[in-house]
Amino acid sequence: MRPALHLTVVTETYPPEINGVANTMRHLVAGLTDRGHQLHVIRPRQGTDAGSAADPHPSETLVPGLPIPGYRGLRFGLPVFARLRRLWQVERPDLIYIATEGPLGRAALKVAAAHGIPTATGFHTQFEQYSRHYGLGLLAQPIAHSLRTFHNRSDATLVPTSELRDRLRAQGYTKVQVFGRGVDTQLFSPTRRRAPLRAQWGCGPDAPTLLYVGRLAAEKNIALVLESFIATQASLPKARCLLVGDGPERSRLARRFPQFHFVGAKVGVELAEHYASADLFVFPSLTETFGNVVPEAMASGLTVVAFDAAAAHNYIRTGDNGITVYPYDDLAFVNAVVAAAQGMKNLLQYGGKARATAETLGWDRVIDTVEKCLFDVIQQRATAAGPQRLAPTSQ
């Protein structure tokens, strides 16, 4: 039986914030805690902390932060070097998992190296791709170099898919391993379908409801979502189109497209009911390292139309449990959405098989893989250091 570890997770986003990284960190902390490990979370204080119903975790250190440009309501952590030194001198963790590459994450990596503490970093966001959507294309290469340098200084870089692992290795990343993703199939389920919710959207029994879930921002390829919705309603006037999420584009788009339902961000059971009450999930983002919303939609029994990348590449078999389109072929994507919406019987068939696929994607399997990786990193460090410290400090 493996010994219990004292682990620290450093992340600039965590529930109750709503995004893929926060969701993944919630599952990681809960899963490792359930296995008997001692978890400590270090993160910036967020405006959403007061009165939140965030999942409890063993212990937490909140640090100062500043607002992230373009991400209303979120803050990045300041590089609190002295505080991290004091914290880890008093209670040295066996390993530090650094989820984000911001100032707080970079400070944590530097302090951990100075103290000889093993580290693993997570590659959760493709910042060099995001930069192209915010007029910072000239910075894409410097950002890519900075990210590679950051991750190569850790003992392991964990990524969500083998596809991304291979691409990063080709770009000069070292020690890259796959930390997959799971989905909660009890929360996200076809049983959450609600007729009253569909009635609010004006959905008839034979009219498809198209759904997008995610941030309403340029990097998510929202323009193609809307183009697909417009084309579908031109072919099927009774179709309804729904966007769940918030972001800098929401107000402007809601004014411009009053025929679509912009319902804001949803979480928990309410989010699950929105998924299950739709029929077709439309997700054309090409900036995802994974895309948690894809398996969530599949678990909810929806047909997914997505580009053949990230989670969709891993889990969707076109013509069987969903539909994928070659990346960047916008016309083919729109045509695929329209064709799917026209075939309600196929939507039911694909959705049933999508649910069956999602049922194989439990978080237990993912946490098992991460746990083994963390033990391997600690053992490799101990072996390199010599026989004086071959076991974790917390047992």
C-alpha positions as CSV (number, residue, x, y, z in Angstrom):
1,M,0.0,0.0,0.0
2,R,1.3,3.4,-0.9
3,P,2.1,5.9,1.9
4,A,0.1,9.0,2.3
5,L,1.7,12.1,0.7
6,H,1.7,15.7,1.8
7,L,0.8,17.5,-1.5
8,T,0.5,21.2,-2.3
9,V,-1.6,22.4,-5.3
10,V,-0.8,25.9,-6.6
11,T,-3.4,27.2,-8.9
12,E,-4.6,30.7,-10.0
13,T,-8.2,29.4,-10.5
14,Y,-10.3,27.2,-8.3
15,P,-14.1,26.7,-7.5
16,P,-16.4,28.5,-7.2
17,E,-14.8,30.0,-10.4
18,I,-16.3,28.5,-13.5
19,N,-13.8,27.2,-16.1
20,G,-12.2,24.0,-17.1
21,V,-9.0,24.3,-15.0
22,A,-11.0,25.1,-11.8
23,N,-13.2,22.0,-12.5
24,T,-10.2,19.8,-13.0
25,M,-8.5,21.1,-9.9
26,R,-11.6,20.4,-7.9
27,H,-11.6,16.7,-9.1
28,L,-7.8,16.4,-8.5
29,V,-7.9,17.7,-4.9
30,A,-11.0,15.7,-4.0
31,G,-9.7,12.5,-5.7
32,L,-6.3,12.6,-4.0
33,T,-7.9,13.5,-0.6
34,D,-10.2,10.5,-0.9
35,R,-7.1,8.3,-1.3
36,G,-5.8,9.5,2.1
37,H,-3.3,12.2,0.9
38,Q,-3.0,15.5,2.7
39,L,-3.8,18.3,0.3
40,H,-3.0,22.0,0.7
41,V,-4.3,24.5,-1.9
42,I,-2.5,27.8,-2.6
43,R,-4.5,30.3,-4.8
44,P,-5.3,33.9,-5.2
45,R,-8.2,35.3,-3.2
46,Q,-11.2,35.8,-5.6
47,G,-14.2,38.0,-5.3
48,T,-16.4,34.9,-5.5
49,D,-15.0,33.5,-2.2
50,A,-17.3,35.4,0.1
51,G,-20.4,33.3,0.9
52,S,-19.5,30.7,-1.7
53,A,-20.6,27.1,-1.6
54,A,-17.3,25.8,-3.0
55,D,-16.3,22.2,-2.3
56,P,-14.4,21.9,1.0
57,H,-10.8,20.9,1.0
58,P,-8.3,20.1,3.8
59,S,-6.5,23.4,4.0
60,E,-5.9,26.5,1.9
61,T,-3.6,29.6,1.7
62,L,-5.1,32.6,-0.1
63,V,-2.6,35.1,-1.6
64,P,-3.1,38.6,-3.1
65,G,-3.9,38.9,-6.7
66,L,-4.7,41.3,-9.5
67,P,-7.5,41.2,-12.2
68,I,-6.8,39.2,-15.3
69,P,-7.3,41.5,-18.4
70,G,-10.2,40.2,-20.5
71,Y,-11.4,37.8,-17.8
72,R,-13.9,39.7,-15.7
73,G,-14.0,38.5,-12.1
74,L,-10.8,36.4,-12.1
75,R,-7.5,37.3,-10.6
76,F,-3.9,36.0,-11.0
77,G,-1.9,35.5,-7.9
78,L,1.1,37.7,-7.1
79,P,4.6,36.1,-6.8
80,V,4.7,35.9,-3.0
81,F,8.2,34.4,-2.8
82,A,8.8,35.1,0.9
83,R,5.4,33.7,1.9
84,L,6.0,30.5,0.0
85,R,9.5,30.1,1.5
86,R,8.2,30.5,5.1
87,L,5.3,28.1,4.4
88,W,7.5,25.3,3.0
89,Q,10.2,25.8,5.6
90,V,7.6,25.1,8.3
91,E,5.9,22.3,6.5
92,R,7.7,20.9,3.6
93,P,5.4,19.1,1.0
94,D,6.5,15.9,-0.6
95,L,5.5,17.3,-4.0
96,I,4.0,20.6,-5.4
97,Y,1.6,20.4,-8.3
98,I,1.6,23.8,-10.2
99,A,-1.5,24.1,-12.3
100,T,-1.0,27.5,-13.9
101,E,1.9,29.4,-15.4
102,G,1.1,32.9,-14.0
103,P,3.2,34.9,-11.5
104,L,2.1,32.7,-8.5
105,G,2.9,29.5,-10.4
106,R,6.3,30.8,-11.5
107,A,7.2,31.9,-8.0
108,A,6.2,28.5,-6.6
109,L,8.4,26.7,-9.2
110,K,11.4,28.9,-8.3
111,V,10.9,28.5,-4.5
112,A,10.4,24.7,-4.8
113,A,13.6,24.4,-6.9
114,A,15.6,26.4,-4.2
115,H,14.3,24.0,-1.5
116,G,14.8,20.8,-3.6
117,I,11.0,20.0,-3.5
118,P,9.8,17.8,-6.4
119,T,7.3,19.5,-8.7
120,A,4.9,18.6,-11.5
121,T,3.3,21.3,-13.7
122,G,0.0,21.1,-15.6
123,F,-0.4,22.3,-19.2
124,H,-4.0,23.4,-19.0
125,T,-4.2,26.4,-21.3
126,Q,-2.7,27.2,-24.7
127,F,-1.8,30.8,-24.0
128,E,0.2,31.2,-27.2
129,Q,-3.0,30.4,-29.2
130,Y,-5.1,32.7,-27.1
131,S,-2.7,35.6,-27.8
132,R,-3.7,35.6,-31.5
133,H,-7.3,36.3,-30.6
134,Y,-6.4,39.4,-28.6
135,G,-4.2,41.3,-31.0
136,L,-1.0,39.8,-29.6
137,G,0.0,37.6,-32.4
138,L,3.5,39.0,-32.4
139,L,4.0,37.6,-28.9
140,A,3.0,34.1,-29.7
141,Q,6.5,32.8,-30.2
142,P,7.9,34.5,-27.0
143,I,5.0,33.2,-25.0
144,A,5.6,29.7,-26.4
145,H,9.3,29.9,-25.5
146,S,8.4,31.1,-22.0
147,L,6.0,28.3,-21.4
148,R,8.4,25.7,-22.6
149,T,11.2,27.0,-20.3
150,F,8.8,27.1,-17.4
151,H,7.5,23.5,-17.8
152,N,11.0,22.0,-18.6
153,R,12.2,23.2,-15.2
154,S,9.7,20.9,-13.4
155,D,10.1,17.2,-12.9
156,A,7.0,16.4,-15.0
157,T,4.5,18.2,-17.2
158,L,1.0,16.7,-17.2
159,V,-1.2,17.2,-20.2
160,P,-4.7,16.0,-20.9
161,T,-4.2,14.0,-24.2
162,S,-1.6,11.9,-25.9
163,E,-2.1,14.2,-29.0
164,L,-1.0,17.2,-27.0
165,R,1.9,15.2,-25.4
166,D,3.3,14.3,-28.8
167,R,3.0,17.9,-30.1
168,L,4.7,19.4,-27.0
169,R,7.5,16.8,-27.2
170,A,8.1,17.8,-30.8
171,Q,8.3,21.4,-29.7
172,G,11.1,20.6,-27.2
173,Y,9.1,19.9,-24.0
174,T,10.7,17.2,-21.8
175,K,9.2,14.8,-19.2
176,V,5.6,15.2,-20.6
177,Q,3.0,12.7,-19.3
178,V,-0.7,12.3,-19.8
179,F,-3.1,13.4,-17.0
180,G,-6.4,12.5,-18.6
181,R,-9.8,13.9,-17.8
182,G,-13.0,12.3,-16.5
183,V,-16.6,13.1,-16.3
184,D,-19.2,12.8,-13.6
185,T,-21.8,10.6,-15.2
186,Q,-24.2,10.8,-12.2
187,L,-24.4,14.6,-12.5
188,F,-24.4,14.7,-16.3
189,S,-27.1,12.3,-17.4
190,P,-30.0,12.1,-19.9
191,T,-32.2,11.6,-16.9
192,R,-31.8,15.4,-16.2
193,R,-33.9,16.3,-19.3
194,R,-36.7,18.7,-18.3
195,A,-39.8,19.4,-20.4
196,P,-40.5,22.7,-18.6
197,L,-37.1,24.0,-19.4
198,R,-37.5,23.2,-23.1
199,A,-40.9,24.9,-22.9
200,Q,-39.1,28.1,-21.7
201,W,-37.0,28.0,-24.8
202,G,-40.1,27.5,-27.0
203,C,-39.0,24.0,-28.1
204,G,-41.5,21.7,-29.8
205,P,-41.3,17.9,-29.6
206,D,-39.9,17.6,-33.1
207,A,-37.7,20.7,-33.2
208,P,-34.0,20.4,-32.3
209,T,-32.4,22.5,-29.6
210,L,-28.8,23.4,-30.3
211,L,-26.5,24.1,-27.4
212,Y,-23.2,25.8,-26.8
213,V,-21.6,25.7,-23.3
214,G,-18.5,27.7,-22.5
215,R,-16.9,31.1,-22.3
216,L,-18.4,33.7,-24.7
217,A,-15.1,35.1,-26.0
218,A,-13.2,35.3,-29.3
219,E,-10.8,32.5,-28.5
220,K,-13.7,30.0,-28.3
221,N,-14.6,30.6,-32.0
222,I,-18.0,32.0,-31.0
223,A,-18.5,33.5,-34.5
224,L,-18.7,29.9,-35.9
225,V,-21.2,28.9,-33.2
226,L,-23.5,31.7,-34.3
227,E,-23.0,31.0,-38.0
228,S,-24.0,27.4,-37.4
229,F,-27.1,28.6,-35.4
230,I,-28.1,31.0,-38.2
231,A,-27.8,28.4,-40.9
232,T,-29.7,25.8,-38.9
233,Q,-32.6,28.2,-38.3
234,A,-32.7,29.1,-42.0
235,S,-33.2,25.4,-42.7
236,L,-35.3,24.6,-39.7
237,P,-37.2,27.7,-38.5
238,K,-38.5,25.9,-35.4
239,A,-35.0,25.0,-34.1
240,R,-34.0,26.7,-30.9
241,C,-30.4,27.8,-30.1
242,L,-29.0,28.2,-26.6
243,L,-25.8,29.6,-25.3
244,V,-24.8,28.8,-21.7
245,G,-21.9,30.8,-20.3
246,D,-20.5,34.3,-19.6
247,G,-17.7,36.4,-21.0
248,P,-16.8,39.6,-22.6
249,E,-18.9,39.0,-25.8
250,R,-22.1,38.1,-24.0
251,S,-23.9,41.5,-23.8
252,R,-23.0,42.5,-27.4
253,L,-24.0,39.2,-28.9
254,A,-27.3,39.0,-26.9
255,R,-28.3,42.4,-28.3
256,R,-27.2,41.5,-31.9
257,F,-28.9,38.0,-31.9
258,P,-32.2,38.3,-29.9
259,Q,-33.5,35.1,-31.6
260,F,-31.0,33.0,-29.5
261,H,-31.2,32.3,-25.8
262,F,-28.2,33.7,-23.8
263,V,-28.8,32.2,-20.3
264,G,-25.6,33.0,-18.6
265,A,-23.3,30.7,-16.6
266,K,-24.8,27.6,-15.0
267,V,-23.3,25.1,-12.5
268,G,-24.1,21.8,-10.9
269,V,-27.6,20.3,-11.4
270,E,-28.8,23.4,-13.3
271,L,-26.0,23.1,-15.8
272,A,-26.7,19.3,-16.1
273,E,-30.4,20.0,-16.8
274,H,-29.5,22.5,-19.6
275,Y,-27.2,19.9,-21.2
276,A,-29.8,17.1,-21.1
277,S,-32.7,19.3,-22.2
278,A,-30.9,20.1,-25.5
279,D,-30.4,17.8,-28.5
280,L,-27.3,18.8,-30.3
281,F,-24.0,20.2,-28.8
282,V,-22.1,22.6,-31.0
283,F,-18.4,23.2,-30.1
284,P,-16.0,24.6,-32.7
285,S,-13.2,25.8,-30.3
286,L,-9.7,25.1,-31.5
287,T,-7.8,26.6,-28.5
288,E,-8.7,23.8,-26.0
289,T,-6.1,21.6,-24.4
290,F,-9.0,19.2,-23.7
291,G,-12.5,20.7,-23.6
292,N,-14.3,19.3,-20.5
293,V,-17.7,20.3,-22.0
294,V,-17.4,17.6,-24.7
295,P,-17.6,14.6,-22.4
296,E,-20.1,16.5,-20.2
297,A,-22.4,16.8,-23.3
298,M,-21.7,13.2,-24.3
299,A,-22.6,12.0,-20.8
300,S,-25.8,14.0,-21.1
301,G,-26.8,12.0,-24.1
302,L,-26.2,14.7,-26.7
303,T,-24.8,14.4,-30.2
304,V,-21.7,16.5,-30.4
305,V,-20.4,18.3,-33.5
306,A,-16.8,19.5,-32.9
307,F,-13.6,19.8,-34.7
308,D,-11.4,16.7,-34.7
309,A,-9.1,17.9,-31.8
310,A,-8.6,17.5,-28.1
311,A,-11.4,15.6,-26.3
312,A,-13.4,15.2,-29.5
313,H,-10.5,13.6,-31.2
314,N,-10.1,11.2,-28.3
315,Y,-13.7,10.1,-27.8
316,I,-15.9,10.8,-30.8
317,R,-16.2,8.3,-33.7
318,T,-17.9,10.1,-36.5
319,G,-21.1,8.6,-37.6
320,D,-21.3,6.4,-34.5
321,N,-21.4,8.5,-31.3
322,G,-21.0,12.0,-32.7
323,I,-19.6,14.0,-35.5
324,T,-16.1,15.5,-36.0
325,V,-14.9,17.8,-38.7
326,Y,-11.4,18.4,-40.0
327,P,-10.0,21.4,-38.1
328,Y,-10.4,24.9,-39.6
329,D,-12.9,23.8,-42.3
330,D,-15.6,26.2,-41.2
331,L,-18.0,25.5,-44.1
332,A,-17.8,21.8,-43.4
333,F,-18.5,22.5,-39.7
334,V,-21.6,24.6,-40.5
335,N,-22.9,22.0,-42.9
336,A,-22.3,19.2,-40.4
337,V,-24.4,21.1,-37.8
338,V,-27.3,21.7,-40.2
339,A,-27.3,18.1,-41.4
340,A,-27.2,16.8,-37.8
341,A,-30.1,19.1,-36.8
342,Q,-32.2,17.8,-39.7
343,G,-31.9,14.2,-38.5
344,M,-33.6,13.9,-35.1
345,K,-33.6,10.1,-35.2
346,N,-29.9,10.1,-35.7
347,L,-29.4,12.5,-32.8
348,L,-31.1,10.0,-30.5
349,Q,-28.9,7.1,-31.8
350,Y,-25.7,9.1,-31.6
351,G,-26.6,10.5,-28.2
352,G,-27.2,7.0,-26.7
353,K,-23.8,5.8,-27.9
354,A,-22.2,9.0,-26.7
355,R,-23.6,8.3,-23.2
356,A,-22.1,4.8,-23.4
357,T,-18.7,6.2,-24.2
358,A,-18.9,8.7,-21.3
359,E,-19.7,5.9,-18.9
360,T,-16.1,4.6,-19.4
361,L,-14.6,8.0,-18.4
362,G,-14.8,8.0,-14.7
363,W,-12.5,10.2,-12.6
364,D,-11.2,7.3,-10.5
365,R,-9.2,6.0,-13.4
366,V,-7.7,9.5,-14.0
367,I,-6.8,10.0,-10.4
368,D,-5.1,6.6,-10.3
369,T,-2.9,7.7,-13.2
370,V,-2.0,11.0,-11.6
371,E,-1.2,9.4,-8.2
372,K,1.2,7.0,-9.9
373,C,2.9,9.8,-11.7
374,L,3.4,11.8,-8.5
375,F,4.9,8.8,-6.7
376,D,7.2,8.2,-9.7
377,V,8.4,11.9,-9.6
378,I,9.1,11.7,-5.9
379,Q,10.9,8.4,-6.2
380,Q,13.1,9.6,-9.1
381,R,14.1,12.7,-7.1
382,A,14.9,10.6,-4.1
383,T,16.9,8.1,-6.1
384,A,18.9,11.0,-7.7
385,A,19.5,12.5,-4.3
386,G,20.9,9.3,-2.8
387,P,19.7,6.9,-0.1
388,Q,19.2,9.5,2.7
389,R,15.6,10.2,1.6
390,L,13.8,7.5,-0.3
391,A,10.3,8.0,1.1
392,P,7.8,10.8,1.5
393,T,8.0,13.0,4.5
394,S,4.4,12.4,5.5
395,Q,3.5,8.8,6.2
